Amino acid sequence: MNRTDDRQSHGRGEQPERPMLITARHLPEPLLQFCGGRDSDPRRGLSMYGPFSLGQPRKHPRSLRIGLLGSQKTIAAAQRWLEECAAGVGGDEDHQDFPGCTSDVGFFCDLEFDDGWIHAIPQREQERALAIDDHRVRFETTVGLIEQGLAWFGALDHRPDVVIVALPDEIVEQCRTVDYVENGVEVHRDLRRAIKVAAMRHHLTTQLLLTRTPRGGRFVDHPSKVAWNFFTALYFKRGLQPWAPVGLDPETCYVGVSFFRPLGSKDTVRASMAQAFSAHGDAIVLRGQEFPWDPSTHGRSPHLDAAHAERLLGLVLNRYTAETQGRRPRRVVLHKSSRFTRAELEGFRRGLDDVRLYDFAAIARDDRVRLLRLGQYPVLRGTHFTVGEHEYLYTTGFLAGLDVYPHGHLPSALRVTDRHGDSPLDTLLREILILTKMNWNSADFAASLPITLDLARDVGDIMRELPADQEPLANFKYYV
């Protein structure tokens, strides 16, 4: 090709495009700490070694007190199912046996039931509520009946540790959600979220149990998987740790920031919400101040101005310090799903105050770029790959340690779209993998997102239901 042709191909004075470099490697699977040993798999570790809190005799209880709220029939069915599961649930070649929950196996505490911890909603009141034609009034009346029961539990001198809310099918079917317009604003409400907010008013942790769960069948997971997830969440909501992360810096505070629109507010007002986690797995939830945001002029993704960012991080660190008996973190890791604006960076850096080290990272799912692996199974979880200057990490995928692929779809990678701070990329990626294993609301191997962002939508949805004059409880167990 002569010089004239070369100029016509690449443009006058332009150089040919250089090929984009692609690299890939595999990061080791993080371990979890249980009572008597370590393992990468929550179910295997719990079965072999017992829950982490078992190794803390002053904290680990001998029993788990269960309250039951629902109709007479659903309460009886719920107690029967819980007792059956507590004795153990068999698995199969694809599902691990659930060892049970008694004083000498599984979670090493007995379920404790008592007639004084049962509150049945009268059948006539249920029928009267469900007969209401206006969907909003029917929803609010039903939530009121459930809250009356929760208030009854809250007033007990000797309260249960967790209240199982076992609602009849007709309540769930007719009151699952409601949509209406109030003062020109579209409002969407959800029964589960409303129950969580009502329970918080009485400092109660709740576990919802649908009637189809004990029955099993279509749209319900294998009985052993259901039991694993249900009892793991139950144990956590008792204020206990099924497992603890291994490899996180004990002097680092891990923070997730997300946004939500308060119930009934205009689109131009959003509020910020932060979750803070310690290296030991302790978690706190906070609600930030409201701030104006107009999607029509600023875009769909809300961003904080410098003053709000500074105040939010200051609030998180002050609460973290109070929760850890005055221990100030040496380092802060902050995750959010959208890129940082210049104002956010400025504000968050000011909010660090006396904290010496920091890492800010924007993390989001990205299915536009995928790796394909030769053979029957998809790419391994823990695969880190780069495409030019872009960084990707697979937090889902084939699990080499278990020789299984637990998902029914082609996995997507996370992309680290924006990062600022002191630590090398390897440290941030390793921490992300560990943080995907800290969702104690189930016994799954890992989530696709780190815990700092994993439950952000669920917590934000509950925060949306929370009235402005109701102070949110800080402990994470109230939101799951």
C-alpha positions in Angstrom: 0.0 0.0 0.0 1.5 3.4 -1.0 1.4 6.5 1.2 -1.6 8.0 -0.5 -3.6 4.8 0.2 -2.4 4.8 3.8 -3.6 8.3 4.4 -7.0 7.5 2.8 -7.3 4.5 5.1 -6.5 6.1 8.4 -7.1 9.8 7.9 -4.5 12.5 7.3 -1.9 12.4 10.1 -3.7 9.6 12.0 -1.9 6.5 13.2 -3.4 3.0 12.7 -5.4 1.9 15.7 -3.5 -0.3 18.1 -5.1 -3.6 19.0 -6.8 -3.6 22.4 -4.9 -5.7 25.0 -7.0 -8.4 26.7 -5.7 -10.2 29.8 -7.4 -12.7 32.1 -6.5 -14.4 35.4 -8.2 -16.2 38.2 -8.3 -15.0 41.8 -8.6 -17.6 44.7 -11.9 -18.1 46.4 -12.1 -16.4 49.8 -12.6 -18.5 52.9 -15.1 -18.1 55.6 -14.6 -18.6 59.4 -16.9 -20.9 61.2 -16.8 -22.1 64.8 -14.3 -24.9 64.4 -12.6 -24.2 61.0 -12.7 -22.5 57.7 -14.3 -23.3 54.3 -15.3 -21.4 51.2 -18.9 -22.8 51.1 -21.4 -21.6 53.8 -23.4 -24.8 53.8 -20.4 -27.2 54.0 -18.8 -25.0 56.6 -21.9 -24.8 58.8 -22.3 -28.6 58.5 -18.7 -29.4 59.4 -17.8 -26.7 61.9 -20.9 -25.1 63.3 -21.8 -21.4 63.1 -19.3 -18.7 63.9 -21.2 -17.4 67.0 -21.1 -20.9 68.5 -17.5 -20.2 69.4 -18.6 -17.2 71.5 -20.2 -18.9 74.5 -21.5 -15.7 76.1 -23.3 -14.8 72.9 -24.5 -18.1 71.6 -28.0 -18.9 73.0 -29.3 -22.3 74.0 -32.6 -21.7 72.2 -34.1 -19.5 69.6 -37.5 -18.1 70.7 -40.1 -18.1 67.9 -43.2 -15.9 67.8 -46.0 -16.7 65.3 -48.4 -14.2 63.7 -51.1 -15.1 61.2 -54.4 -17.0 61.1 -55.0 -20.1 63.2 -54.4 -22.4 60.2 -51.2 -20.7 59.0 -49.8 -20.5 62.5 -50.3 -24.2 63.0 -48.8 -25.1 59.6 -45.8 -22.8 60.2 -45.0 -24.3 63.6 -45.3 -27.8 62.2 -43.0 -27.0 59.2 -40.4 -25.3 61.5 -40.3 -28.3 63.8 -39.9 -30.7 60.9 -37.1 -28.7 59.4 -35.4 -28.4 62.7 -35.1 -32.2 62.8 -33.2 -32.1 59.4 -34.1 -32.1 55.7 -32.7 -34.6 53.3 -31.1 -33.4 50.0 -30.2 -35.1 46.8 -27.3 -35.2 44.4 -27.8 -31.5 43.6 -28.8 -30.3 47.1 -26.9 -30.7 50.3 -28.7 -32.1 53.3 -29.9 -29.6 55.8 -28.6 -30.9 59.2 -31.3 -29.2 61.2 -31.4 -26.8 64.2 -31.2 -28.4 67.6 -28.8 -28.1 70.6 -26.4 -30.6 69.1 -26.5 -30.1 65.3 -26.8 -27.5 62.6 -27.1 -24.1 64.3 -26.7 -25.7 67.8 -29.8 -24.1 69.4 -33.3 -25.5 69.9 -36.4 -23.7 68.6 -38.5 -22.6 71.5 -42.3 -22.2 71.0 -44.8 -20.9 73.6 -48.5 -20.3 73.6 -47.7 -16.8 74.9 -45.8 -16.0 71.7 -48.8 -16.7 69.3 -51.0 -14.0 68.0 -53.8 -15.1 65.6 -55.6 -12.4 63.6 -59.3 -13.0 64.1 -61.0 -14.6 61.0 -63.8 -12.1 61.0 -61.4 -9.1 60.9 -59.5 -10.7 58.0 -62.7 -11.2 56.1 -63.9 -7.7 56.9 -60.6 -6.2 55.6 -60.5 -8.3 52.4 -64.1 -7.4 51.6 -63.2 -3.7 51.2 -63.5 -2.7 47.5 -61.1 0.2 47.6 -57.6 -1.4 47.0 -55.7 1.3 49.0 -58.1 1.1 52.0 -58.0 -2.7 51.9 -54.2 -2.6 51.9 -53.9 -0.1 54.7 -56.5 -1.9 56.8 -54.7 -5.2 56.4 -51.4 -3.6 57.3 -53.1 -2.2 60.4 -54.3 -5.6 61.5 -50.7 -7.0 61.1 -49.3 -4.1 63.0 -51.7 -4.6 65.9 -50.3 -8.1 66.2 -46.7 -6.8 66.1 -47.6 -4.2 68.7 -48.9 -7.0 70.9 -45.5 -8.8 70.6 -43.7 -5.6 71.3 -45.5 -5.1 74.5 -44.6 -8.5 76.0 -42.2 -8.5 78.9 -40.6 -11.7 77.6 -40.5 -11.4 73.9 -39.6 -13.9 71.2 -36.3 -13.4 69.3 -38.0 -13.5 65.8 -41.6 -13.2 64.8 -42.6 -15.5 61.9 -45.3 -13.7 59.9 -47.3 -16.5 58.3 -50.1 -14.9 56.3 -52.9 -16.6 54.5 -52.8 -16.8 50.7 -55.8 -14.5 50.3 -54.1 -11.7 52.2 -50.9 -12.0 50.2 -52.8 -12.3 46.9 -55.1 -9.3 47.5 -52.7 -7.1 49.4 -49.3 -7.9 48.0 -48.9 -4.4 46.5 -51.0 -1.2 45.9 -50.6 1.7 43.5 -52.4 5.0 43.9 -52.0 8.7 43.2 -51.8 11.2 46.1 -51.3 14.9 45.7 -50.4 14.3 42.0 -47.7 11.8 42.9 -47.8 8.1 42.0 -47.3 5.9 45.0 -46.4 2.2 45.1 -46.5 0.3 48.3 -45.5 -3.3 49.1 -46.8 -5.5 51.9 -43.4 -7.0 52.9 -41.9 -3.5 53.1 -44.8 -2.2 55.2 -44.5 -5.1 57.6 -40.7 -4.5 58.0 -41.4 -0.8 58.8 -44.2 -1.7 61.3 -42.0 -4.3 63.0 -39.2 -1.7 63.4 -41.6 0.6 65.3 -41.7 -2.1 67.9 -38.0 -3.2 67.6 -39.0 -6.6 66.3 -37.2 -8.7 63.7 -39.5 -10.6 61.4 -39.4 -13.5 58.9 -42.1 -13.8 56.4 -43.4 -17.3 55.6 -45.7 -17.9 52.6 -48.1 -20.8 52.9 -46.7 -22.3 49.6 -43.2 -22.7 51.3 -44.2 -25.5 53.6 -46.3 -27.1 50.9 -43.5 -27.1 48.3 -44.2 -27.8 44.7 -44.0 -25.6 41.7 -42.1 -22.2 42.1 -40.6 -23.4 45.4 -37.0 -24.5 45.7 -35.9 -27.9 46.9 -36.9 -28.4 50.6 -33.3 -28.6 51.8 -32.4 -25.4 50.0 -35.4 -23.6 51.5 -34.5 -24.8 55.0 -30.9 -23.7 54.6 -31.9 -20.2 53.5 -34.7 -19.8 56.0 -32.8 -21.0 59.1 -29.6 -19.1 58.2 -31.7 -15.9 58.0 -33.5 -16.9 61.3 -30.1 -17.3 63.0 -28.9 -14.0 61.8 -32.1 -12.2 62.8 -31.5 -13.5 66.3 -28.4 -11.2 66.3 -25.9 -14.0 65.6 -23.3 -14.6 62.9 -23.5 -17.8 60.8 -20.0 -17.2 59.5 -17.4 -14.4 59.4 -15.3 -13.1 56.5 -11.6 -14.0 56.3 -9.1 -11.6 54.9 -10.7 -8.2 55.4 -8.7 -5.5 57.1 -10.0 -5.1 60.7 -9.2 -1.4 60.6 -11.3 -0.7 57.5 -14.9 0.5 57.3 -16.7 -0.7 54.2 -19.5 1.6 53.0 -22.1 1.3 50.3 -24.0 4.4 49.2 -27.3 4.4 47.2 -30.3 6.5 46.7 -34.1 6.2 47.0 -37.2 8.4 46.6 -39.2 8.8 49.8 -42.8 7.5 49.6 -45.1 10.1 48.1 -42.4 12.7 47.4 -41.9 14.5 44.1 -39.4 13.2 41.6 -37.2 16.1 42.3 -36.4 15.0 45.9 -34.3 12.0 46.7 -32.6 10.8 49.9 -29.3 9.1 50.3 -28.8 5.8 52.3 -25.5 4.3 53.5 -24.6 0.9 54.9 -21.4 0.4 56.8 -19.7 -3.0 57.5 -16.8 -3.9 59.6 -14.2 -6.6 58.9 -16.0 -8.7 61.5 -19.3 -8.6 59.6 -21.1 -6.1 61.8 -23.4 -4.0 59.8 -25.3 -0.7 60.3 -27.8 1.1 58.2 -28.3 4.9 58.0 -30.5 7.3 56.2 -29.0 10.5 54.8 -30.5 13.9 54.3 -33.0 14.6 51.5 -31.6 16.7 48.6 -33.2 18.0 45.4 -32.7 16.1 42.2 -34.4 16.8 38.9 -33.9 13.9 36.4 -35.0 16.0 33.5 -32.1 18.3 33.9 -29.5 16.3 35.8 -30.0 12.8 34.4 -31.5 9.6 35.9 -28.6 8.8 38.3 -28.7 11.0 41.4 -25.4 12.5 42.7 -24.6 14.3 45.9 -23.2 17.8 46.0 -20.0 18.3 48.0 -21.8 19.4 51.2 -24.2 16.4 51.3 -21.4 14.0 50.5 -19.3 15.3 53.3 -22.2 15.2 55.8 -23.2 11.7 54.8 -19.7 10.2 55.2 -19.3 12.1 58.4 -22.6 10.6 59.7 -21.4 7.1 58.7 -18.1 7.4 60.4 -19.5 8.9 63.6 -22.1 6.1 63.9 -19.5 3.4 63.0 -17.2 4.8 65.8 -20.1 4.7 68.3 -21.1 1.2 67.3 -17.5 0.0 67.7 -17.0 1.5 71.2 -14.9 4.4 70.0 -12.7 2.6 67.5 -12.0 4.9 64.5 -11.2 3.2 61.2 -7.8 3.6 59.7 -9.2 3.2 56.2 -12.6 3.7 54.4 -13.7 1.8 51.3 -16.7 3.3 49.7 -18.8 1.6 46.9 -21.5 3.1 44.7 -23.0 2.0 41.4 -22.5 5.2 39.4 -19.3 7.1 38.7 -18.2 9.8 41.1 -18.7 13.4 40.2 -16.0 15.9 41.1 -18.3 17.4 43.8 -18.9 13.9 45.3 -15.1 13.2 45.4 -14.5 16.6 47.0 -17.2 16.0 49.7 -16.4 12.4 50.5 -12.7 13.3 50.9 -13.6 16.1 53.3 -15.9 13.7 55.2 -13.0 11.4 55.9 -11.8 13.8 58.6 -9.0 12.1 60.4 -9.1 8.8 58.4 -5.8 8.4 56.7 -6.5 6.0 53.9 -9.4 5.6 51.5 -10.6 3.8 48.4 -13.7 5.0 46.4 -14.9 2.6 43.7 -17.9 2.6 41.3 -19.1 -0.9 40.6 -21.8 -2.0 38.2 -23.0 -5.1 36.4 -22.0 -5.0 32.7 -23.2 -7.7 30.2 -21.9 -5.9 27.1 -18.5 -7.7 27.4 -18.3 -11.4 28.3 -15.7 -14.1 28.4 -16.5 -17.4 26.8 -14.8 -20.6 28.0 -14.1 -23.7 26.0 -16.1 -26.7 27.3 -19.4 -27.3 28.9 -19.3 -24.7 31.7 -19.1 -20.9 31.8 -16.2 -18.8 33.1 -15.1 -19.4 36.7 -16.2 -17.2 39.5 -13.2 -15.0 40.5 -12.0 -14.5 37.0 -10.5 -11.0 36.5 -10.0 -9.8 33.0 -9.1 -6.5 31.3 -10.1 -5.1 27.9 -7.7 -2.2 27.3 -8.1 0.0 30.4 -11.4 -1.5 31.5 -11.5 -3.8 34.5 -13.9 -6.7 35.0 -14.5 -9.3 37.7 -16.7 -12.3 37.6 -18.4 -12.7 41.0 -20.7 -15.4 39.6 -19.8 -18.3 37.4 -18.6 -21.9 37.7 -17.6 -22.8 41.2 -14.5 -24.9 40.9 -14.4 -25.9 44.6 -17.9 -27.4 44.4 -17.7 -28.5 40.7 -21.1 -26.9 40.0 -22.6 -24.0 38.2 -25.6 -22.8 40.3 -27.1 -20.4 37.8 -29.4 -21.0 34.9 -28.0 -18.2 32.7 -24.8 -16.9 31.2 -23.1 -14.9 34.0 -22.3 -11.2 33.7 -19.2 -9.6 35.1 -18.9 -6.6 37.4 -17.1 -3.6 35.9 -15.0 -1.3 38.1 -15.9 1.9 36.2 -14.2 4.4 38.5 -11.8 4.2 41.4 -9.8 6.6 43.5 -7.6 6.1 46.5 -4.6 4.4 48.0 -4.9 0.6 47.5 -3.8 -1.4 44.5 -6.5 -2.9 42.3 -5.8 -6.4 43.6 -6.8 -5.4 47.1 -10.1 -3.9 45.9 -10.9 -7.0 43.8 -10.1 -9.4 46.6 -12.3 -7.4 49.0 -15.2 -7.4 46.5 -15.1 -11.2 46.3 -15.1 -11.5 50.1 -18.0 -9.0 50.4 -20.1 -11.0 48.0 -20.1 -13.8 50.7 -21.5 -11.7 53.5 -25.3 -11.9 52.8 -26.6 -13.8 55.8 -30.1 -13.7 54.5 -29.4 -17.0 52.8 -26.9 -19.8 52.7 -26.0 -19.3 49.0 -22.4 -19.6 48.1 -22.1 -15.9 47.1 -24.1 -13.0 45.7 -23.3 -11.2 42.4 -22.7 -7.9 44.2 -20.7 -7.1 47.3 -22.8 -6.7 50.4 -22.2 -3.0 50.4 -24.4 -2.8 47.2 -26.2 -6.2 47.2 -29.1 -5.4 49.4 -29.1 -1.7 48.7 -32.3 -1.8 46.7 -34.2 -3.9 49.3 -33.0 -1.6 52.1 -33.8 1.5 50.0 -37.3 0.1 49.4 -37.9 -0.3 53.1 -36.4 3.2 53.8 -38.9 4.5 51.2 -41.8 3.3 53.4 -40.3 4.7 56.5 -42.0 8.0 57.6 -39.7 11.0 57.9 -40.5 11.2 61.6 -39.6 7.6 62.3 -35.9 7.1 63.0 -34.5 4.0 61.2 -33.0 1.3 63.3 -29.3 0.9 62.6 -29.0 -2.9 62.9 -29.0 -4.6 59.5 -31.2 -7.5 60.7 -34.3 -5.4 60.7 -34.1 -4.9 56.9 -33.8 -8.5 55.6 
